[in-house]
Amino acid sequence: MAHEGASAAMLLHFRKDIIEAARKADKGIIDIMMNKTWTELKMLVPYERYRHPEGLTDLREQIEAENEGVSIPPTSMRWKRAKRSIEEQY
């Protein structure tokens, strides 16, 4: 378990342990490295479940509840496209 604020560089010190744990989920994982291009985490979630006006709040609370020590600022989560665009596609 990493403390809140742990950087990718800090986590790489535990490369062996992280790879071992990741291989329990997917045997094809062979290595980890610091991602130098992404500054945000992008997630694919079932839209229908979070479609209501408080959907992103519910998702944020669920992520925090399932990951001890994780704190997501309320304004940091957003849909990647305008809600109207998503609704039209949905």
N, C-alpha and C positions, 0 to 999 in steps of 0.2 A: 504494500500500500504506500503510495507516494503522498506526501503532504501537499496541501493546496499551495499552488505557486511553483511546484517542481517543474523545472525546465526540461526540455528534451535532452539537453546536454547532460543534465544531472542523471536522468534516467538511463542514459547510455553507459553509465558506470556499472549498471546492473544488467548489462546486455545478456549474459549467460542465463540469468534467472528469468528474464523477460521472455527470451526465446523458448526456454524450457516450458514455461507456463503457456505461451501462445501455441506451442506444438500440441498441447493437450486438446486444443480446439481445432487445429488444422495442421496436420502432419506436413503439409507442403511449405510451411513457413521455414525459411532457411536463415534469414538475417533480418536485422532492423537497422534503420538509419534515421538520422534527423531529417525531417522534411524542411527544406529551405524555401519552399515557394508558397505554401499555404499558411495563411495567418488566421484562418477561421476553420472551424469544424463544420462540415456539411453532413446532414443526416437525411436519410430517406425514411419517412414515417408514413403509416397509413393515414391518408388525409381525412378519411371519413371520421376517424376517431377524434381528431383535433380540429374539426371543421367549425365548431361553435365559437362565439366571440372570445371566450376565455381559453381556447384550445392551447395556445402557446404557453399560457400560465400553467395549465394542467401538465403539459409536457415537461416544463422546467421543474415543477415540483416533483414529478415522478422520477426524473433523472437524479435530482438531489436526494430523494428518499432512498433510491437504490444504490447510490454511490456515496458512502460516508465521507464527509470532508469536502465534497464538491459543492461549491456555491456559484450559482450562475446569476449574474446581475439581471434584474427583470427586463431591462431594455436591450439586452444583448442578443435576444433571439428574435428572428424575423423570418418570414417566408421569403424565398428567393425570387418570387415573382409576385406581382400585384394579386391580391385576393380575388379580384374580379376575373383576372386572367385564369387563375387556378379553377375558379368556379365554372367558368365557361368550358374549360377542358374536362372538368370532372363530369 
